[in-house]
């Protein structure tokens, strides 16, 4: 799978979740945090701008004038010199993604819930109430299941197929991964039932995204064979 496919998957998922949940459903903030954490396990670009209005409205992202950055006073020349999108880091010499602490899209500064910059803004009193509460950690399988449920209401079997096609190692990694235990893992049965109802395994996906029937038959893992044999 290409990184563009992952970026598009997250983009469509954010839009689908937003469309099917009421404005006061605070779970979406947590789900969006999990989705972008998933996206950045791949070599993806920062694509939050594609759905920034949703992220702002749902409390995933917070916007401030650039001059409100905690380091603005001591680094004014740097911040005033930014005239294009810039990903900020704790150390400008170490631009690894895990050090990202917000970004600037002039004239605005953006902080995402749970990020280092968000923590500093909350600590400074610039975020209060629910906005200052850390996001809850959620499992990717649970988010994927909620996306699939919303996509089913849209008749979007392709979105469901893309999520299920990622396989158990990505969706349920870190939990029991034995064929006799996986069916009891929370979220799995519901997701598989949605896949079965919608015929999502019949949807054509890009090459390399989901194993072929021949590859499934040749798999050594009972778990993988069970995962892709939804009937």
Helices and strands as residue ranges (DSSP letters): H 3-20, H 27-39, G 48-51, H 52-57, E 61-65, G 66-68, G 73-75, H 76-80, E 86-89, G 97-99, E 100-105, E 108-112, H 116-123, G 129-132, H 140-154, H 157-164, H 168-171, H 179-182, H 188-198, G 200-202, H 213-217, H 222-227
